[in-house]
Amino acid sequence: MGEIGKNFGRKAFTDTLEELFLKYFNDKAAAVRETGFKKAGEIADHFGQDWVTEKLVPKATENYSNAELSYLYRMTCI
């Protein structure tokens, strides 16, 4: 999904894939969460600081501050 976003651009990614992509951060499988954050870094390089500020940081903060999630979910954000 990250490669699709980089190839088709920010608008196409935001309109069609972003919501699904950000769900990776809450996946039950640690490998999926970890890969999601790694790909988010690649997308952030491509989409720029404003995407990070508007989309990535709030989602990571939401996961990190959610006391209902185990520490393993919060560790992935870090």
N, C-alpha and C positions, 0 to 999 in steps of 0.2 A: 504494500500500500504506500509505503514511503517513496518508492521509486516511481509509482504512478503519479503521486503528488508532485514530485520534482519534474517529471516529464510534461505533465499537463498544466502545471502552473497553480498558483495559490487559489485563484477564484474557483477553478474546477475542483480542487481538493477541498476547499471550504464548503462548497455547495453540496458535494456528494459524499466525500469520504471522511471528513474531519471528525464528525460525531462518532462514527464507527471506530476510527483510529484511536480516539481518546479513550474508548472503552477497554483498550488493551491494558491500560493502567490498573484496571480493577479485575483482571482475569484471575482465575483461581490458580493457574499454572505460573509458577515463578519465572520460568523461561520465557513465557509470553510477555509478562510484565517487563522483564529486563530487556528483551528485544524491542518492545514498544518504546521504552525510554531511549534506547540507543538510536533507533530510527528517528525519534523525535529530535534528537540532537542533529542528525543529518538534515532533517526538514528545516530545523531552525536556522542552520547555516544557509539554506537555500531561500527561505521565506523572509528572513531578517528578524531584527530585534522586536519590531512591533507585534509580530505573530507570537513570539515568545512571551511578551508582556501580556498580550490580550488572551491567549489561549493556553499556552503550555504552563506557565507559572501558576495561574489560578487552579488548573486541574491537578497539578502536582501538590500544591498547597492543600487542596481539598482532601486528597488522599493521605497526605502526611499528617494532617490534623484530625483525621477521622479516628476517634478512639474505639469505634466498633471494629475496625480492621486490625488484624494482628500486626505485630511488629514487622513481620516479613513484608507486608505490603508497604509499610512506611520506609523500610530499608531500601526498597527498590527506587523510591523517589530520590533518595539521597545519592 
